[in-house]
Amino acid sequence: MLQADVLVVGSGGAGMYAAIAAARAGASVLLIDRSLIGRGGATVMAQMTVAVAVGEEEPDHWEHHLADTLRAGRGLCDPALSQLLCEDGPACIREMDEWGIGWARRDGHMAQVHAPGHDRKRCVYVDFLNTGPAVSKTLRARVQRITEIRRVGDLVVHELAIQDGACVGAHAVHLPTGNSVPIAAKATIIATGGLTRLYARNSASVNMGGDGYALALRAGAELIDMEFVQFFPIGHLAPRLVGMDPIMWDPFRYKLGGRLLNSEMREFLPEEGRYLSARDVATYGILKEVAAGRGSPHGGAWLSFQHCSEAVLREAFGPVIDRLAANGIDLTREPIEVGPMAHYHMGGVRVDTDMRTSVPQLFAAGEAVGGANGANRLSGNAITEAVTFGRRAGERAAALAARLAMRSAFPAARLSAPRPQINPAAEIVRLQALMNEHVGPLRSKRGLELALREMGDMPADLPAPRAGLDPEWMDLHDLRNMRQVAGCVARAALARDESRGAHQREDFPETSEAWQRHQVIRQ
Ligand SMILES: Cc1cc2nc3c(=O)[nH]c(=O)nc-3n(C[C@H](O)[C@H](O)[C@H](O)COP(=O)(O)OP(=O)(O)OC[C@H]3O[C@@H](n4cnc5c(N)ncnc54)[C@H](O)[C@@H]3O)c2cc1C
């Protein structure tokens, strides 16, 4: 059995910051991940910007950032959580600066750019498209230096351990051997990221099937606003692009006025040649063109930079232009294909500003948490959310652990169900297609009901993994969680008969004042 004061499940920006903060507060920490530490989730993939009111480019204050965040959230932000994100953001970003992250600088100060939805230049970044990798590398290096943090990769948590209603750790499986690994902890932090793998078109890694939501739900915690999935309008569709962030086109489109064209090579967004549309507006604009038969061959739109000279492109893209060339992409000669893809989840585990869930001794942090971004997230807010919420969760979990003794009783893992006679990998693909088609950016009662009917259920318990690497067990594990979480998203979307932010109902296109309220799911 593994044991620590604080168990952190997931080692993205939220998990690593939580581990650092908990160790700093005197706790022994176990930081685990189903993948390699610090390389498994969204943080390491994010290549663009981090929104934070450091006011280095022009005067700013966290209250201005908060006002923009609340506006973007269309009336559904939890204002206390949004405030935490905006108020604590500068300290975390400056701390990472001291740790050598290398935020881009201009004339000696941190460079900040203007992103859609922000009222001023607020987003810091690491050149060129290196923001997430730099966040991840900086935190990894920090974590490695702290002896109180023990790191274990290749451990997938399949169940939280609940004793007398409180979380006393977790049950994990060591993927290469199939061994069961019980983990006892006085406090546990879910930092498992989001759910965008539920969709056929996503910008996610395979680890983002919503494990944390399913774990929390089964443990008795509450989920909030699960219907709000953000689709990124211009995710890369074609030609094949290897080793790069599928949403990388956004800052370049913004900077260079990249033109979004339909199959008739006509612009269709009312933008006057510049990228001004919010994410949801651009997403629906593209989908409407596709529905009208004017989409690009892969079901999106064309993005063209052909109005820019090679010199202009080279200056804007820097070394990225050579990475594109290595992928056979020459922007002076041809447009690329882009389209909406699932990118981020605004909903998630319900927490208070101490990152406590409704289950004693269970905390959550990062994208796993719902509420800070309401019905729509501002660009750059997600990494800020990960590090600020991670830091807060680590501090509070350590403080709680210091007051508790380790419990002697530990519940047994439930891994004795018979193996279902299904092909779980094929079922995952079917579920992803269903979610994309009916629970995507445009929804209707008919489609949502159909999706719920077709989704299928999974037994409550998992079978035991076979000795050695057992990919079928991994798929069963993922399918169980993905189905459970997909059901939450679809049910919440069906109940919300209005359109708001990232949730757009074709049969209820108006925003309803009566619906300015949260939906909470508990098992
Ligand atoms: C391609 C891409 C680009 C993005 N660009 C930006 C950007 O420019 N700016 C911005 O602000 N945001 C961006 N985002 C969003 C942002 O990166 C994420 O919201 C944020 O990094 C989430 O951090 P996290 O620590 O909560 O989760 P993650 O970084 O996703 O980490 C979660 C970790 O949990 C692990 N895990 C999951 N389930 C289990 C389990 N059962 N057991 C053990 N471990 C588990 C995973 O392996 C993973 O390592 C982007 C996202 C993507 C996908």
The ligand as an SDF file (V2000), in Angstrom:
LIG
                    3D

 53 58  0  0  0  0  0  0  0  0999 V2000
   -4.4460   21.5400  -27.2990 C   0  0  0  0  0  0  0  0  0  0  0  0
   -4.8280   22.4380  -26.1400 C   0  0  0  0  0  0  0  0  0  0  0  0
   -4.4250   23.7550  -26.1340 C   0  0  0  0  0  0  0  0  0  0  0  0
   -4.7610   24.6050  -25.0760 C   0  0  0  0  0  0  0  0  0  0  0  0
   -4.3260   25.9030  -25.0690 N   0  0  0  0  0  0  0  0  0  0  0  0
   -4.5610   26.6810  -23.9860 C   0  0  0  0  0  0  0  0  0  0  0  0
   -4.0010   27.9940  -23.8840 C   0  0  0  0  0  0  0  0  0  0  0  0
   -3.2950   28.4500  -24.7640 O   0  0  0  0  0  0  0  0  0  0  0  0
   -4.2800   28.7310  -22.7710 N   0  0  0  0  0  0  0  0  0  0  0  0
   -5.0670   28.2620  -21.7540 C   0  0  0  0  0  0  0  0  0  0  0  0
   -5.2880   28.9700  -20.7620 O   0  0  0  0  0  0  0  0  0  0  0  0
   -5.5970   27.0220  -21.8300 N   0  0  0  0  0  0  0  0  0  0  0  0
   -5.3500   26.2190  -22.8990 C   0  0  0  0  0  0  0  0  0  0  0  0
   -5.8830   24.9600  -22.9480 N   0  0  0  0  0  0  0  0  0  0  0  0
   -6.6220   24.4500  -21.7800 C   0  0  0  0  0  0  0  0  0  0  0  0
   -5.6420   24.1450  -20.6380 C   0  0  0  0  0  0  0  0  0  0  0  0
   -4.4580   23.6180  -21.1800 O   0  0  0  0  0  0  0  0  0  0  0  0
   -6.2260   23.1570  -19.6380 C   0  0  0  0  0  0  0  0  0  0  0  0
   -7.4960   23.5540  -19.2140 O   0  0  0  0  0  0  0  0  0  0  0  0
   -5.3310   23.0410  -18.3970 C   0  0  0  0  0  0  0  0  0  0  0  0
   -3.9880   22.8390  -18.7790 O   0  0  0  0  0  0  0  0  0  0  0  0
   -5.8130   21.9020  -17.5170 C   0  0  0  0  0  0  0  0  0  0  0  0
   -4.8590   21.6360  -16.5330 O   0  0  0  0  0  0  0  0  0  0  0  0
   -5.1530   20.5010  -15.4680 P   0  0  0  0  0  0  0  0  0  0  0  0
   -3.9200   20.3600  -14.6520 O   0  0  0  0  0  0  0  0  0  0  0  0
   -6.4270   20.7530  -14.8040 O   0  0  0  0  0  0  0  0  0  0  0  0
   -5.3600   19.1640  -16.3430 O   0  0  0  0  0  0  0  0  0  0  0  0
   -4.3710   18.4060  -17.3490 P   0  0  0  0  0  0  0  0  0  0  0  0
   -3.2020   19.2250  -17.7190 O   0  0  0  0  0  0  0  0  0  0  0  0
   -5.2160   17.8820  -18.4480 O   0  0  0  0  0  0  0  0  0  0  0  0
   -3.8080   17.2070  -16.4640 O   0  0  0  0  0  0  0  0  0  0  0  0
   -4.6310   16.1610  -16.0130 C   0  0  0  0  0  0  0  0  0  0  0  0
   -3.7500   14.9550  -15.6900 C   0  0  0  0  0  0  0  0  0  0  0  0
   -4.5370   13.9780  -15.0210 O   0  0  0  0  0  0  0  0  0  0  0  0
   -4.1350   12.6860  -15.4560 C   0  0  0  0  0  0  0  0  0  0  0  0
   -5.2420   11.7590  -15.2040 N   0  0  0  0  0  0  0  0  0  0  0  0
   -6.4780   11.7810  -15.7530 C   0  0  0  0  0  0  0  0  0  0  0  0
   -7.2230   10.7760  -15.2620 N   0  0  0  0  0  0  0  0  0  0  0  0
   -6.4490   10.0850  -14.3760 C   0  0  0  0  0  0  0  0  0  0  0  0
   -6.6460    8.9220  -13.5690 C   0  0  0  0  0  0  0  0  0  0  0  0
   -7.8150    8.2540  -13.5710 N   0  0  0  0  0  0  0  0  0  0  0  0
   -5.6220    8.4820  -12.7880 N   0  0  0  0  0  0  0  0  0  0  0  0
   -4.4270    9.1310  -12.7910 C   0  0  0  0  0  0  0  0  0  0  0  0
   -4.1810   10.2320  -13.5560 N   0  0  0  0  0  0  0  0  0  0  0  0
   -5.1830   10.7030  -14.3330 C   0  0  0  0  0  0  0  0  0  0  0  0
   -3.8270   12.8920  -16.9360 C   0  0  0  0  0  0  0  0  0  0  0  0
   -2.9690   11.8940  -17.4490 O   0  0  0  0  0  0  0  0  0  0  0  0
   -3.1850   14.2880  -16.9310 C   0  0  0  0  0  0  0  0  0  0  0  0
   -1.7780   14.2140  -16.8260 O   0  0  0  0  0  0  0  0  0  0  0  0
   -5.5520   24.1050  -24.0030 C   0  0  0  0  0  0  0  0  0  0  0  0
   -5.9650   22.7690  -24.0240 C   0  0  0  0  0  0  0  0  0  0  0  0
   -5.6070   21.9380  -25.0740 C   0  0  0  0  0  0  0  0  0  0  0  0
   -6.0750   20.5110  -25.0650 C   0  0  0  0  0  0  0  0  0  0  0  0
  1  2  1  0
  2  3  1  0
  2 52  2  0
  3  4  2  0
  4  5  1  0
  4 50  1  0
  5  6  2  0
  6  7  1  0
  6 13  1  0
  7  8  2  0
  7  9  1  0
  9 10  1  0
 10 11  2  0
 10 12  1  0
 12 13  2  0
 13 14  1  0
 14 15  1  0
 14 50  1  0
 15 16  1  0
 16 17  1  0
 16 18  1  0
 18 19  1  0
 18 20  1  0
 20 21  1  0
 20 22  1  0
 22 23  1  0
 23 24  1  0
 24 25  2  0
 24 26  1  0
 24 27  1  0
 27 28  1  0
 28 29  2  0
 28 30  1  0
 28 31  1  0
 31 32  1  0
 32 33  1  0
 33 34  1  0
 33 48  1  0
 34 35  1  0
 35 36  1  0
 35 46  1  0
 36 37  1  0
 36 45  1  0
 37 38  2  0
 38 39  1  0
 39 40  1  0
 39 45  2  0
 40 41  1  0
 40 42  2  0
 42 43  1  0
 43 44  2  0
 44 45  1  0
 46 47  1  0
 46 48  1  0
 48 49  1  0
 50 51  2  0
 51 52  1  0
 52 53  1  0
M  END
$$$$
